[in-house]
């Protein structure tokens, strides 16, 4: 009896042990599958991160290449882009005048645009005709003026010349003197007449492009806006687009008109002050001051330097010559820090560092035209970005 009981007990224990053994094997296999799955997921996530990183690097590279391509196009196609940019600035400047003339007189918008463009062209041509003689006299007397200024500034130029001579002697001693049998190669420059002829042709072509494009923008701007509005599906979208475009146009027009009026007033004040100081051609000095005031920072120092050279030549003492550029800087400082912010408000304040960088960039890309157009273009971009929620951070960066 005891043997059978023991055997039955052992028989009863064996199945449970077998079942537990089977569960352990299943648990081990499932845990290994889970571990393998986790490893595969980790590998796949790593591969995905690498692909995303490679794609981000590719996008950055494409953005850099696209930026370089745009800069290359702006530099080498400046003969086309400068008239287009000037036409856009003049369009925003003259658009309120065209709308006012259309409302006052029952004439078509195209006729109003023609009257405004022809009137502006006539006034600029008339001013150029009357200023041609003084400007030519300035250019013809420039060598003699510089020689007189050099003679009066000899106490500053002589030490600099001595330093240059000493440095050249040191370089000759270090590198050895030039041998007689060395063949010198000189590059033959084109004659001055051909350069002036090509410059005149390019200038007339740019003026023609600007005048024609300004007229087309002023005459066809309303029709183009209506064509774009008709493509929108709902009435709210149409009203929103028209309101946004009008706000941007009015803001840019107000900014450009105000800046132009401020610069004209500044030119009148500086010309009057230079006349009181006894400097010649105060009208030209005032026009120069009004034009250079479109260039912040740099324009004021250029105008002060020109005023100083003229004062050195035509005034008796260096103290009297220093009074002209000193008054020039003081008037520009008051205009830039007091009157212009008071008239335009702080909402139109631009970041000085970014303005200076933009002046350098556009000056390199487009020359004198780029320097004059840099600030109006920055102001237009800032006003445009203010009316788009997604671009308002750009406007804040531009405003500093």
Protein Blocks (a to p, Z undefined) as FASTA:
>chain_A
ZZmmmmmmmmmmmmmmmmmmmmmmmmmmmmmmmmmmmmmmmmmmmmmmmmmmmmmmmmmm
mmmmmmmmmmmmmmmmmmmmmmmmmmmmmmmmmmmmmmmmmmmpccdfklmmmmmmmmmm
mmmmmmmmmmmmmmmmmmmmmmmmmmmmmmmmmmmmmmmmmmmmmmmmmmmmmnopadfk
lccdddddddfklmmmmmmmmmmmmmmmmmmmmmmmmmmmmmmmmmmmmmpmblmlmmmm
mmmmmmmmmmmmmmmmmmmmmmmmmmmmmmmmmmmnopahkllmmmmmmmmmmpghjlmm
mmmmmmmmmmmmmmmbfklmmmmmmmmmmmmmmmmmmmmmmmnopmlpccfklmmmmmmm
mmmmnommlmmmmmmmmmmmmmmmmmpmklmmmmmmmnZZ
